[in-house]
């Protein structure tokens, strides 16, 4: 190993896995200064001892000889190892030059999922640094993932709610396969099914969960909003909605009822390819089976022109059936009382993209504080509305994970100064002027206070268990940079543990309390239901807003509204003549997360290469066989990839995973904002064609 060592010589350490968004409880066995094995924590309420293949491969990941271990400075076409002291001096010199020349707003900071999962303390501290420095331009992966759903749920329900499949009698899994993307959630769903719950899966693919479902609906990618409105049409027309709940706790029902009359199942059958009678059966099942919940995919419904309205529609389906704040419906776990590290010297100028997509920045006075990354890309190329010439990118690999990889690479290559902080030499890091080695989740203290996203009022901390080379935690870097820049007053903390203690102060807990006395974590509150009987919903009206006057006043459609993808067989662009197939991207694979972990031998043996899934009907049409290499082409570009012929996908649809260097699907996608409310791009329901690869 490159100077790796554990803090504990022998014994067992408890932590939360950081290889995806779930944060499953993890137990590490240490012998003679090295982690020898890993297990799940049996008593952890989320994963109950289970670890997915990613978690079981954690030792391969943290001890990988391919990890970055020292700062690297680009020198000609190669790299020169330098010290952290030298790296900090280079960064500070460039930041001071920015302030004195182009101005502080010409610095952009972008963070990926590993940083977002480091907790609110880390993200908040980075934003504080940005504002003290003088730039509003913070960006994250949430420009294409998850934020859309949060905004839509809050716009409708006032707060963010989550599905409770563990206690549900009817579960609709929409645009997701939790067995691959969120295994603990998948386990809960299947346990409920074994206890008698009815299961509906809505997905163009026949996933492993769809194979177990009572109903499987396969809509054409990008048409989910029409299907939602058709289900609402049946529920309202047949008076299957919860009339008492709707009359007491919602506004805008009459407007909604008038709106969905335009979407009878017969019309929507033509739009979605889902048979009208199946739409009716599922609508009736969801309405009359109590309680019921919809488990929405992480971003499958978001990345279309109707993305925001898809999530609005799902929240409305939960509301009109009375499945809000009840066991087995949509619930809201109590949040741990914490201090949020906020900007103390806020830059009043909005970040790039917010002039065009103000809704993305915040709602009802709650600010998320980020610009829209898809607009940033265009700005990097055009210099409009002003130039961003320097960036710090942490825990993100945009060249593979952002749409339109060719455009991303071109935009980042134009930067005067680019710092990339990562654990490996990624495709994005190769473009940097300076690369900093960052620690894994086993190499930094962190507060895990977001289990409420899974319906659990639970909290635990991660401890620093391992040291690897000269790798440092993200938060440690930002603290030192702030102090060296002279921002001690705004950053009074001397260590990560002090930041966590500041965050925890309102709760009465401390980092030491969890690390030493409760390494497994603790429940900090009790789940309560039907809170709306005593307090109003956090919307302008105090009720669930089926019709949103707030949105209407901002110039947006106040009811869920369908918008056909610009690239689709039903659009008027004419592209379908050249690209007659529908492309959908980004389906999760349990072995990998975005562009990470593909060099790990144990995982690569399970999934050694990307595959383009097509139906046998499509295969016959293009005269290709299972295992053939083909060229997939789109208006954006082309890639070579091996075909997997399977009955588990609709005819006419091509499914390609993302995150692979070889066969990078984002060479086919477009970063142009598609959702008019959030600025999200369309990564589902695109167009493509197949060309047989010539030898």
C-alpha positions in Angstrom: 0.0 0.0 0.0 1.1 3.6 -0.5 1.6 4.5 3.2 -1.8 3.1 4.3 -2.5 2.4 7.9 -5.5 2.1 10.2 -6.0 4.3 13.2 -6.9 1.2 15.3 -4.4 -1.6 15.3 -6.8 -4.4 16.2 -10.5 -4.6 16.8 -13.9 -3.8 15.2 -14.9 -0.3 14.0 -18.5 0.6 13.1 -19.3 3.1 10.3 -21.8 3.9 7.5 -20.9 2.8 4.0 -20.3 5.8 1.7 -20.2 4.1 -1.7 -23.8 5.1 -2.6 -26.6 7.2 -1.3 -28.0 4.6 1.2 -25.2 4.7 3.9 -25.8 1.2 5.1 -24.3 0.2 8.5 -20.9 -1.4 8.1 -18.6 -3.3 10.5 -14.9 -3.4 9.8 -12.6 -6.0 11.3 -9.0 -4.8 11.8 -6.0 -7.0 12.4 -2.4 -5.9 12.7 -3.2 -2.4 11.4 -5.1 -3.6 8.3 -8.8 -4.0 7.6 -9.2 -7.8 7.1 -12.9 -8.1 6.5 -16.2 -6.2 6.3 -19.8 -7.1 7.3 -23.1 -5.3 7.6 -24.2 -4.2 11.1 -27.0 -6.6 11.9 -28.7 -4.1 14.3 -28.6 -1.2 11.9 -32.3 -0.3 11.0 -31.6 0.4 7.3 -29.7 -2.6 6.0 -30.0 -5.0 8.9 -26.7 -6.7 8.2 -26.9 -6.8 4.4 -24.3 -5.3 2.2 -24.5 -5.1 -1.6 -21.6 -6.1 -3.9 -20.3 -2.5 -3.6 -20.1 -2.6 0.1 -18.5 -6.1 0.1 -15.8 -4.8 -2.2 -14.9 -1.8 -0.1 -11.4 -3.2 0.8 -10.6 -3.4 -2.9 -11.7 0.2 -3.3 -9.9 1.8 -0.3 -6.6 -0.2 -0.8 -6.6 0.1 -4.6 -3.0 0.7 -5.9 -4.6 2.9 -8.5 -5.7 5.5 -5.9 -4.2 9.0 -6.0 -1.9 9.4 -3.0 -0.1 12.7 -3.5 -1.0 16.1 -5.1 -0.1 16.2 -8.9 0.7 19.2 -10.9 0.4 19.1 -14.7 3.8 19.5 -16.3 3.7 19.4 -20.1 1.9 16.2 -21.1 2.7 14.5 -17.8 2.4 15.0 -14.0 4.7 16.1 -11.3 4.3 15.0 -7.7 4.3 18.0 -5.3 3.6 18.6 -1.6 0.4 19.7 -0.1 2.2 22.9 0.9 3.1 23.6 -2.7 -0.4 22.7 -3.9 -2.0 25.2 -1.4 0.3 28.0 -2.5 -0.6 27.4 -6.1 -4.3 27.5 -5.4 -4.1 30.6 -3.2 -2.0 32.4 -5.8 -4.5 31.6 -8.5 -7.5 32.6 -6.3 -5.8 36.0 -5.4 -5.2 36.6 -9.1 -8.8 35.9 -9.9 -9.9 38.4 -7.3 -7.6 41.0 -8.7 -8.3 40.5 -12.4 -11.5 38.9 -13.7 -13.2 39.1 -10.3 -14.3 36.5 -7.8 -17.5 35.5 -9.6 -15.3 34.0 -12.3 -14.6 31.1 -10.0 -17.0 28.1 -10.1 -17.1 25.3 -7.6 -18.8 22.0 -8.5 -19.3 19.0 -6.2 -20.5 15.5 -6.9 -22.5 12.9 -5.0 -19.6 11.8 -2.6 -19.4 15.3 -1.3 -23.2 15.8 -1.1 -23.3 12.6 0.9 -20.7 14.0 3.3 -23.6 15.8 5.0 -25.0 19.3 5.2 -21.9 20.5 7.1 -19.5 19.8 4.2 -21.8 21.3 1.5 -22.7 24.3 3.6 -19.1 25.0 4.4 -18.1 24.9 0.8 -20.9 27.4 -0.1 -19.8 29.6 2.8 -16.3 29.7 1.4 -17.6 30.6 -2.1 -19.6 33.5 -0.8 -16.8 34.8 1.5 -14.5 34.7 -1.5 -17.1 36.5 -3.5 -18.6 34.1 -6.0 -22.2 32.8 -6.1 -21.3 30.1 -8.5 -21.7 26.8 -6.7 -23.0 23.8 -8.7 -23.7 20.1 -8.0 -24.9 16.9 -9.5 -28.4 18.0 -8.3 -28.7 19.9 -11.6 -29.6 16.6 -13.1 -30.6 14.4 -10.1 -33.1 14.4 -7.2 -33.5 18.2 -6.6 -36.4 18.2 -9.2 -38.4 15.7 -7.1 -37.7 17.6 -3.9 -38.9 20.9 -5.4 -42.0 19.3 -6.8 -43.0 17.6 -3.5 -42.4 20.8 -1.6 -44.4 22.8 -4.1 -47.3 20.4 -3.6 -47.0 19.2 0.0 -45.0 22.0 1.6 -42.3 19.6 2.7 -40.4 16.6 1.3 -42.1 13.3 2.0 -40.9 9.7 1.3 -42.7 6.5 0.6 -43.1 3.9 3.3 -43.3 0.5 1.5 -42.6 -1.4 4.7 -46.1 -0.7 6.0 -47.9 -0.5 2.7 -50.7 -2.7 1.2 -50.1 -1.4 -2.3 -46.7 -0.4 -3.6 -46.1 1.3 -7.0 -42.5 1.2 -8.1 -42.2 3.9 -10.8 -39.1 4.2 -13.0 -36.8 2.3 -10.7 -35.5 -1.1 -9.8 -34.6 -0.8 -6.1 -33.0 -4.2 -6.1 -30.2 -2.6 -8.2 -30.3 1.0 -7.1 -31.3 0.9 -3.4 -31.1 -2.7 -2.1 -32.4 -2.0 1.4 -35.5 -0.3 -0.1 -35.9 -3.3 -2.5 -35.8 -5.7 0.4 -38.5 -3.8 2.2 -40.8 -3.8 -0.8 -40.4 -7.6 -1.4 -40.9 -8.3 2.3 -44.2 -6.3 2.1 -45.2 -8.3 -1.0 -44.6 -11.6 0.9 -46.9 -10.3 3.6 -49.6 -9.7 1.0 -49.0 -6.2 -0.4 -49.9 -5.7 -4.1 -47.0 -4.6 -6.2 -47.2 -2.5 -9.4 -44.0 -1.7 -11.4 -44.1 1.0 -14.1 -41.0 0.8 -16.2 -40.2 0.3 -19.9 -37.9 -2.6 -18.8 -38.9 -5.9 -17.3 -36.7 -5.6 -14.3 -36.2 -8.2 -11.6 -38.8 -6.4 -9.5 -41.2 -6.1 -12.5 -41.0 -9.9 -12.9 -42.4 -10.3 -9.3 -45.1 -7.6 -9.8 -48.9 -8.1 -9.9 -49.0 -5.5 -12.7 -46.2 -4.3 -15.0 -47.0 -1.3 -17.1 -44.4 -0.4 -19.8 -44.9 3.3 -20.9 -42.9 4.7 -23.8 -39.9 6.6 -22.2 -40.8 10.2 -21.6 -44.6 9.8 -21.4 -45.0 9.1 -17.7 -46.8 12.4 -17.1 -49.7 11.4 -19.4 -49.9 8.1 -17.6 -50.1 9.9 -14.2 -52.9 12.1 -15.5 -54.8 9.1 -16.9 -54.7 7.3 -13.5 -56.0 10.5 -11.9 -58.7 10.6 -14.5 -59.9 7.2 -13.5 -59.7 7.9 -9.8 -61.6 11.1 -10.0 -64.1 10.1 -12.7 -65.1 6.9 -10.8 -65.1 8.9 -7.5 -62.5 6.6 -5.9 -60.6 9.5 -4.3 -60.7 10.2 -0.6 -63.4 12.8 -0.6 -63.1 13.7 3.1 -59.3 14.2 3.0 -59.5 16.2 -0.3 -62.2 18.5 1.0 -60.4 19.2 4.3 -56.7 19.3 3.3 -56.3 20.2 -0.3 -57.1 23.2 -2.6 -57.6 23.1 -6.4 -59.5 19.9 -6.8 -62.0 21.3 -9.2 -59.3 22.6 -11.4 -57.5 19.3 -11.3 -60.7 17.4 -12.1 -61.3 19.6 -15.2 -57.7 19.2 -16.3 -57.5 15.4 -16.2 -60.7 15.0 -18.2 -58.5 15.6 -21.2 -56.6 12.4 -20.4 -58.9 9.4 -20.6 -57.1 6.0 -20.7 -58.0 5.5 -24.4 -56.2 8.7 -25.4 -53.3 8.0 -23.1 -52.9 4.5 -24.5 -52.0 6.1 -27.8 -49.5 8.3 -26.1 -47.8 5.8 -23.8 -48.4 2.4 -25.4 -50.0 1.2 -22.1 -53.3 -0.5 -22.7 -56.3 1.5 -21.5 -57.7 -1.4 -19.4 -54.4 -1.8 -17.6 -54.4 1.9 -16.7 -57.9 1.5 -15.2 -57.0 -1.7 -13.2 -53.9 0.0 -11.7 -55.8 3.2 -10.9 -58.5 1.3 -9.1 -56.1 -0.9 -7.2 -54.1 2.1 -6.0 -57.2 4.1 -5.0 -59.0 1.4 -3.1 -56.1 -0.4 -1.4 -55.1 1.3 1.8 -52.5 2.3 2.6 -50.6 2.8 -0.7 -47.4 4.5 -1.8 -45.4 5.2 -4.9 -41.6 4.5 -4.8 -40.2 6.9 -7.3 -36.9 6.3 -9.1 -33.9 8.5 -8.1 -34.1 10.5 -11.3 -35.8 8.3 -14.0 -38.9 10.6 -14.1 -36.9 13.8 -13.6 -34.8 13.8 -16.7 -37.5 14.6 -19.3 -39.3 17.8 -20.3 -42.1 16.9 -17.9 -39.8 16.0 -15.1 -41.0 18.5 -12.5 -44.6 17.7 -13.4 -44.1 14.0 -13.1 -43.1 14.4 -9.4 -45.9 16.9 -8.9 -48.3 14.3 -10.3 -47.0 11.6 -8.0 -47.4 13.8 -4.9 -51.0 14.6 -6.1 -51.8 10.9 -6.5 -50.7 10.3 -2.9 -52.8 13.3 -1.8 -56.1 12.6 -3.6 -56.1 9.0 -2.2 -55.5 10.2 1.3 -52.1 8.5 1.5 -50.3 11.4 3.1 -48.6 11.2 6.5 -50.1 7.8 7.3 -48.2 4.5 7.8 -47.6 2.9 4.5 -48.2 6.1 2.5 -46.1 9.2 2.1 -44.5 10.0 5.4 -42.1 12.6 6.8 -39.7 11.5 9.5 -38.7 14.1 12.1 -35.4 15.8 11.2 -32.6 16.0 13.7 -32.2 19.6 15.0 -29.0 20.9 13.7 -27.1 24.1 12.9 -26.8 24.6 9.1 -23.5 26.1 8.0 -24.8 28.9 5.8 -23.2 31.8 3.9 -22.5 34.6 6.3 -21.5 37.1 3.7 -24.0 36.2 1.0 -23.3 37.4 -2.6 -26.5 39.0 -3.7 -25.9 38.2 -7.4 -27.5 34.9 -8.3 -25.4 32.0 -9.7 -25.3 31.3 -13.4 -28.5 29.7 -14.6 -30.9 31.1 -12.0 -32.1 34.0 -14.1 -33.5 31.3 -16.5 -34.5 28.8 -13.9 -35.3 30.7 -10.6 -37.4 27.8 -9.3 -34.3 25.6 -9.2 -32.7 28.0 -6.7 -35.4 27.7 -4.1 -39.1 27.7 -3.2 -41.2 29.2 -0.4 -38.2 31.2 0.9 -36.1 28.1 1.2 -32.9 28.5 -0.9 -30.8 25.6 -2.1 -28.1 28.0 -3.2 -26.9 26.5 -6.4 -26.7 27.5 -10.1 -28.0 25.3 -12.9 -25.0 23.3 -14.3 -26.5 22.8 -17.7 -26.5 26.6 -18.2 -22.9 26.7 -16.8 -21.7 24.5 -19.6 -22.9 26.9 -22.2 -21.5 29.8 -20.2 -18.0 28.2 -20.1 -18.1 28.1 -23.9 -19.6 31.4 -24.7 -18.5 33.6 -21.8 -22.1 34.7 -21.3 -23.5 36.3 -19.2 -19.9 36.6 -18.0 -16.8 34.4 -18.0 -16.0 31.7 -15.5 -12.3 30.9 -16.1 -11.4 28.8 -13.1 -13.1 25.9 -11.3 -12.6 23.6 -8.4 -14.4 20.2 -9.0 -14.7 17.8 -6.0 -16.0 14.3 -6.0 -17.4 14.5 -9.6 -16.5 13.2 -13.0 -18.4 15.4 -15.4 -16.7 14.1 -18.5 -18.5 10.8 -18.0 -21.5 11.7 -15.9 -22.8 15.0 -17.3 -24.7 14.9 -20.6 -22.9 15.7 -23.9 -19.5 14.6 -22.9 -17.8 16.2 -25.9 -19.2 19.5 -24.9 -18.2 19.0 -21.3 -14.6 18.1 -22.3 -14.4 21.1 -24.6 -15.8 23.5 -21.9 -13.5 22.3 -19.1 -10.4 22.3 -21.4 -10.9 26.1 -21.9 -10.5 26.9 -18.2 -7.5 28.9 -17.3 -7.2 27.0 -14.0 -8.9 23.7 -13.0 -8.4 21.9 -9.7 -9.9 18.4 -9.4 -10.2 16.7 -6.1 -10.7 12.9 -6.4 -9.7 9.5 -5.2 -8.6 8.3 -8.7 -7.3 9.8 -11.9 -10.6 10.1 -13.7 -11.3 11.3 -17.2 -12.1 14.7 -15.7 -9.0 14.8 -13.5 -6.9 14.3 -16.7 -8.0 17.7 -17.8 -6.9 19.5 -14.6 -4.0 21.7 -13.9 -3.8 20.4 -10.4 -5.2 17.1 -8.9 -5.6 16.7 -5.2 -5.9 13.2 -3.5 -9.0 13.0 -1.4 -9.8 10.4 1.3 -12.6 7.8 1.0 -15.4 7.7 3.5 -13.2 5.6 5.8 -10.7 8.4 6.0 -12.8 11.3 7.3 -15.1 12.0 10.2 -18.7 12.8 9.0 -22.2 13.2 10.3 -24.8 10.9 8.7 -28.1 12.7 9.6 -30.1 12.0 6.4 -31.7 8.6 7.2 -34.9 10.5 7.4 -34.9 10.2 3.5 -35.6 6.5 4.1 -38.2 7.1 6.7 -35.9 6.6 9.7 -35.3 9.2 12.5 -31.8 7.8 12.9 -28.3 9.3 13.1 -24.8 8.0 13.3 -21.3 9.3 12.5 -18.4 8.1 10.5 -15.0 8.0 12.1 -11.6 8.3 10.5 -10.5 4.7 10.4 -7.9 4.7 7.7 -5.1 6.8 6.3 -3.8 6.4 2.8 -0.8 8.2 1.5 -1.3 12.0 1.6 -5.0 11.8 1.0 -7.1 14.4 2.9 -10.8 14.9 3.6 -12.6 17.5 1.5 -13.7 19.4 4.5 -10.2 19.5 5.9 -9.0 21.1 2.6 -11.7 23.7 2.6 -11.0 24.6 6.3 -7.3 25.1 5.7 -7.9 27.0 2.5 -10.3 29.4 4.3 -7.8 30.0 7.1 -4.9 30.6 4.7 -7.1 33.1 2.8 -7.6 35.0 6.0 -11.2 34.0 6.6 -10.7 32.8 10.3 -13.6 34.9 11.5 -16.1 33.2 9.2 -14.5 29.8 9.7 -13.8 29.6 13.5 -13.4 25.8 13.6 -10.0 24.2 13.8 -11.0 20.6 12.8 -13.8 18.6 11.1 -14.9 17.3 14.5 -15.5 20.9 15.6 -17.6 21.6 12.5 -19.7 18.5 13.3 -20.1 19.6 17.0 -21.3 23.0 15.8 -23.8 21.2 13.5 -25.0 19.0 16.3 -25.3 21.6 19.0 -29.1 22.2 18.8 -29.6 18.5 19.2 -27.7 18.2 22.4 -25.4 15.6 21.0 -21.6 15.7 20.2 -19.4 13.9 17.7 -17.6 12.2 20.6 -20.9 10.9 22.0 -21.7 9.0 18.8 -18.1 8.0 18.0 -17.3 6.6 21.5 -20.7 5.6 23.0 -23.0 4.9 20.1 -21.0 3.9 17.0 -24.0 2.0 15.7 -26.1 5.2 15.7 -29.3 6.0 17.6 -32.9 6.8 17.0 -33.3 10.5 17.9 -37.1 10.7 17.5 -40.4 8.9 17.1 -42.3 8.7 13.9 -45.7 10.5 14.2 -48.5 10.5 11.7 -51.4 12.7 10.6 -49.6 15.9 11.8 -51.9 17.8 9.4 -54.7 17.4 11.9 -52.9 19.8 14.3 -50.7 21.9 12.0 -51.0 23.2 8.5 -49.0 22.1 5.5 -46.0 24.4 4.8 -47.5 25.8 1.6 -48.8 29.4 1.0 -52.4 28.2 1.5 -51.6 25.9 4.4 -53.1 23.0 2.4 -51.9 20.6 -0.2 -51.8 22.5 -3.4 -53.2 20.4 -6.2 -53.5 23.6 -8.2 -50.5 25.9 -7.4 -51.2 29.6 -7.5 -47.6 30.1 -6.5 -46.4 28.4 -9.7 -49.0 30.3 -11.8 -47.7 33.6 -10.5 -44.1 32.6 -11.5 -45.4 31.9 -15.0 -45.4 28.1 -14.8 -48.3 25.6 -15.4 -50.1 25.3 -12.1 -51.2 21.7 -12.7 -49.1 18.7 -13.9 -48.7 19.2 -17.6 -47.4 16.8 -20.3 -44.6 17.8 -22.7 -43.5 15.5 -25.4 -39.7 15.0 -25.5 -38.2 17.1 -28.2 -36.5 14.0 -29.6 -39.2 11.4 -29.9 -41.2 9.5 -32.4 -44.2 11.7 -31.7 -42.4 15.1 -31.9 -42.5 17.2 -35.0 -38.7 17.6 -35.3 -38.4 15.1 -38.1 -35.4 13.4 -36.4 -37.3 10.1 -36.0 -36.9 9.4 -39.7 -33.1 9.2 -39.2 -33.2 7.9 -35.6 -36.2 5.7 -35.3 -35.5 4.1 -31.9 -36.0 5.5 -28.4 -32.9 5.7 -26.2 -33.1 5.7 -22.4 -30.0 6.0 -20.2 -28.8 5.8 -16.7 -30.4 2.7 -15.2 -28.5 1.7 -12.1 -26.4 -1.4 -11.8 -25.9 -2.8 -8.3 -22.2 -3.3 -8.8 -21.4 0.3 -9.7 -22.4 3.9 -8.9 -22.2 6.4 -11.7 -18.6 6.2 -13.0 -17.0 4.6 -9.9 -15.7 1.2 -9.0 -15.3 -0.4 -12.5 -11.6 -1.2 -11.8 -12.5 -3.5 -8.9 -11.9 -7.1 -10.0 -14.7 -8.7 -7.9 -17.3 -6.3 -9.4 -15.8 -6.3 -12.9 -16.2 -10.1 -13.1 -19.9 -9.7 -12.4 -20.4 -6.8 -14.9 -17.3 -6.6 -17.2 -18.7 -4.3 -19.9 -21.6 -2.1 -20.9 -24.4 -3.6 -23.0 -27.1 -2.0 -25.1 -30.3 -3.8 -24.3 -32.7 -4.3 -27.2 -35.8 -6.5 -27.8 -35.7 -9.4 -30.2 -38.1 -7.6 -32.5 -35.6 -4.7 -32.7 -32.7 -7.1 -33.2 -34.4 -8.8 -36.1 -35.3 -5.4 -37.6 -31.6 -4.5 -37.7 -30.3 -8.0 -38.3 -28.1 -8.2 -35.2 -27.6 -11.0 -32.7 -27.0 -11.2 -29.0 -23.3 -10.2 -28.4 -22.8 -8.4 -31.7 -20.9 -5.1 -31.7 -23.0 -2.3 -33.2 -22.8 1.5 -33.6 -25.5 3.4 -31.7 -25.9 6.9 -33.2 -27.9 9.9 -32.1 -28.0 13.5 -33.2 -25.2 14.1 -30.7 -22.7 11.5 -31.7 -22.0 7.7 -31.9 -20.5 4.9 -29.8 -19.6 1.3 -30.3 -21.2 -1.1 -27.9 -22.1 -4.8 -27.6 -25.8 -5.7 -27.9 -27.8 -7.7 -25.4 -31.0 -9.1 -26.9 -33.7 -9.6 -24.3 -37.4 -9.8 -24.0 -37.1 -7.6 -20.9 -37.3 -4.3 -22.8 -40.0 -2.9 -25.1 -39.5 -3.2 -28.9 -38.1 0.0 -30.3 -36.3 1.0 -27.1 -32.6 0.9 -26.5 -31.3 1.0 -22.9 -27.6 1.9 -22.2 -26.0 2.3 -18.8 -23.9 5.4 -18.1 -20.5 5.9 -16.4 -18.4 3.7 -18.7 -15.2 5.1 -20.4 -15.7 2.6 -23.2 -19.1 3.1 -24.8 -19.8 6.4 -23.0 -23.5 6.9 -23.5 -23.2 10.6 -22.7 -21.5 11.0 -26.1 -25.1 10.5 -27.4 -26.9 12.8 -25.0 -27.7 16.6 -25.0 -27.0 19.0 -22.2 -29.6 21.5 -23.4 -32.1 22.2 -20.6 -35.4 20.4 -21.4 -37.5 20.9 -18.3 -38.7 24.6 -18.4 -39.0 24.7 -14.6 -35.7 23.1 -13.3 -33.5 23.2 -16.4 -32.9 19.5 -16.3 -31.7 17.9 -19.5 -33.6 15.0 -21.2 -31.7 11.8 -20.6 -34.8 9.6 -21.1 -36.9 9.4 -24.2 -34.2 10.4 -26.7 -33.8 9.2 -30.2 -31.1 6.9 -31.7 -30.4 4.5 -34.5 -28.5 1.2 -34.8 -25.9 0.6 -37.4 -24.2 -2.8 -37.8 -20.4 -2.4 -37.2 -18.4 -3.3 -40.2 -15.4 -5.5 -39.7 
